Amino acid sequence: MESQGLTNEQVAQILGVSKRQVQRWEKRLREGGIAGLRHGNRGKPSGNRKEEEFRQRVVSRYRERYGDFGSTFASEQLAKEGLEVDHETLRRWLLEEGIWARKKRRKPYRSRRKRRACFGELVQFDGSPHDWFEGRRSACCLMVMVDDATGITYARFSEQETSAAAMQLLWGWVEQYGIPMSLYCDLKNGYKTLREPTLEEQLAGKEPKTAFERACDKLGVQIVSAYSPQAKGRVERRNGILQDRLVKELRLAGICTIEEANRYLWETFLPQFNERFAVEAEDSQDVHVRCTKETKLKEIFCFEANRVVQKDYTIYYERQVLQIKNDKGFLPRPKQKVLVRKYLDETISLFHENRELKYERVTPARRTKQRAG
């Protein structure tokens, strides 16, 4: 190299290598020409390469059981069977075999909203109707809560997205983590009412509220309405992950009922899911409020309605006639109102002046048509 006008020291300084390395390259150039400068391992298989027999076992198992799984999720499931392979390696094998194709996606521009600082400061809340059991039973709804600060997820299967299902979900979260500061929900009638107040509500100076709103008020939870799915993107994205992973987990476990699915969710899936996907909050403070012994969640998560006492001390509620009993002389007078509470387990209680009334269901009297004389 010195014959070309540069010394080995100058070449080494330009290339950022040692002088001895330049001397080695010069020797290999004299002995083998340009080809001598190629790395000795070029074109040779890697020493860390998996055996061909192992590769075929993995690909065959993927075809057999995990054909619609992504490479990351499939690699996790294969590891449970003793076939440990990195998800990128599996993806490359599947591409080479023509089993999997790259998806071309044009990502829309979206500005990122900063997460809330504390666990429990804001929890996103949504229902995800889907064929969760892939035809093994009818489609149902997965009610989902995702903490904005940490991504911790809680979920519960229900037949439909109803007020009762929403209250059951929040009840489960409160028992496990405590009472959050606020919920971020869809602007739906099941969560927040959109109707105008009735004349009676106007005279009483009360705002119309759904049963879910009343339960949140009693707990001190603020409901924040989302006006579009994109506004609560964290829980929407979580629904997409669950519709991929959870559906396949239920398939592998052979689960086909809501009861079995909820048990699997709480005992197996969610603990592993949160360990994998949850993150640390910016602030380590947990702002959930723990329930005291005096907090009776059954009395909070219920449906309430006022009914007028008839002259025979009966009330009418949901096509039922309830006869109020004389409990030690304590009776509401006819035309007074009693509070009816219907709990999530379908049981009913009556209250007057904060005192529970005893009652029994009676058969409504049949009305007979009077014959013309």
Residue pairs with C-beta under 8 A, 6 or more apart in sequence:
1 7
1 8
1 11
1 22
1 26
2 8
6 14
8 19
8 22
8 23
8 26
9 19
11 22
12 18
12 19
12 21
12 22
15 22
25 37
28 36
28 37
29 36
29 37
50 85
50 89
54 83
55 93
57 83
58 78
58 83
58 85
58 90
58 93
59 93
59 94
59 97
59 99
61 78
61 81
61 83
62 69
62 74
62 78
62 90
62 94
62 99
63 99
65 77
65 252
66 73
66 74
66 77
66 78
66 248
67 99
68 248
69 77
69 248
70 244
71 87
71 88
71 90
71 91
71 94
71 100
72 87
73 244
73 245
73 248
74 87
74 90
75 84
75 85
75 86
75 87
75 90
77 252
78 84
78 85
78 90
79 85
85 93
91 100
94 100
95 101
95 102
110 230
110 233
113 233
115 148
115 149
115 281
115 282
116 122
116 148
116 149
116 281
117 149
117 281
117 282
117 283
118 149
118 281
118 282
118 283
118 285
118 286
118 287
119 147
119 149
119 150
119 152
119 177
119 281
119 285
119 286
119 287
119 288
120 147
120 149
120 177
120 178
120 180
120 181
120 286
120 287
120 288
121 148
121 149
121 180
121 181
121 182
121 287
122 147
122 148
122 149
122 180
122 181
122 182
122 183
122 184
122 224
123 145
123 146
123 147
123 148
123 173
123 180
123 182
123 183
123 184
124 145
124 146
124 147
124 148
124 183
124 184
124 232
124 234
124 235
125 144
125 145
125 166
125 169
125 170
125 183
125 184
125 185
125 191
125 232
125 235
126 143
126 144
126 185
126 186
126 232
126 235
126 236
126 239
127 141
127 142
127 143
127 144
127 158
127 161
127 165
127 166
128 141
128 142
128 143
128 144
128 239
128 242
128 243
129 139
129 140
129 141
129 160
129 161
130 139
130 140
130 141
130 142
130 243
130 247
131 139
132 139
132 140
132 142
132 157
132 243
132 246
132 247
132 250
132 261
133 139
133 140
133 250
133 255
133 256
133 261
134 247
134 250
134 251
136 256
137 256
137 257
137 258
140 157
140 158
140 159
140 160
140 258
141 157
141 158
141 159
141 160
141 161
141 165
142 155
142 156
142 157
142 158
142 239
142 242
142 246
143 155
143 156
143 157
143 158
143 161
143 165
143 166
143 168
143 169
144 153
144 154
144 155
144 169
144 235
144 238
144 239
144 242
145 153
145 154
145 155
145 169
145 170
145 173
145 235
146 152
146 153
146 234
146 235
146 238
147 153
147 180
148 184
148 234
149 281
149 282
149 283
150 278
150 279
150 280
150 281
151 234
151 238
151 274
151 277
151 278
151 279
152 177
152 274
152 278
153 238
153 270
153 273
153 274
153 277
153 278
154 169
154 172
154 173
154 176
154 177
154 270
155 169
155 242
155 265
155 270
156 165
156 168
156 169
156 172
156 262
156 265
157 258
157 261
157 262
157 265
158 164
158 165
158 168
158 169
158 258
159 165
159 258
161 190
162 190
163 190
163 191
163 210
163 211
163 212
163 303
164 303
164 344
166 190
166 191
166 212
167 211
167 212
167 215
167 301
167 302
167 344
168 301
168 344
170 183
170 212
170 215
170 216
170 221
170 301
171 297
171 301
171 344
173 180
174 219
174 291
174 297
175 291
175 297
177 288
178 286
178 288
178 289
178 290
178 291
179 219
179 220
179 221
179 288
179 289
179 290
179 291
180 221
180 287
180 288
181 221
181 222
181 287
182 221
182 222
182 223
182 224
183 216
183 221
183 222
183 223
183 224
184 224
184 226
184 231
184 232
184 235
185 191
185 192
185 223
185 224
185 225
185 226
185 232
186 225
186 226
186 232
187 194
187 225
187 226
187 227
189 195
189 210
190 210
190 212
191 210
191 212
191 213
191 223
191 225
192 210
192 212
192 213
192 223
192 225
193 208
193 209
193 210
193 213
195 208
196 208
197 206
197 207
197 208
198 208
201 207
201 208
209 217
211 302
211 303
211 304
213 223
214 304
215 300
215 301
215 302
216 222
216 223
218 300
219 300
220 289
226 232
229 236
230 236
241 277
245 273
246 265
246 269
249 264
249 269
250 261
250 264
253 264
255 261
255 264
291 297
298 343
298 344
299 341
301 343
301 344
302 341
302 342
302 343
302 344
303 341
303 342
304 339
304 340
304 341
304 342
305 317
305 339
305 340
305 342
306 337
306 338
306 339
306 340
307 315
307 316
307 317
307 337
307 338
307 340
308 315
308 335
308 336
308 337
309 315
309 324
309 332
309 333
309 334
309 335
309 336
309 337
309 338
310 316
310 334
311 334
312 323
313 323
313 324
313 326
313 331
313 334
314 321
314 322
314 323
314 324
314 362
315 321
315 322
315 324
315 338
315 340
315 350
316 322
317 340
317 342
317 348
318 342
320 361
321 361
321 362
321 363
321 364
322 348
322 350
322 359
322 360
322 361
322 362
323 359
323 360
323 361
323 362
324 331
324 332
324 338
324 350
324 357
324 358
324 359
325 357
325 358
325 359
325 360
327 357
327 358
330 355
330 357
332 338
332 352
332 353
332 357
336 352
338 350
338 351
338 352
338 357
339 350
339 351
339 352
340 348
340 349
340 350
341 348
341 349
341 350
341 351
342 348
343 349
349 356
350 356
350 357
350 359
351 357
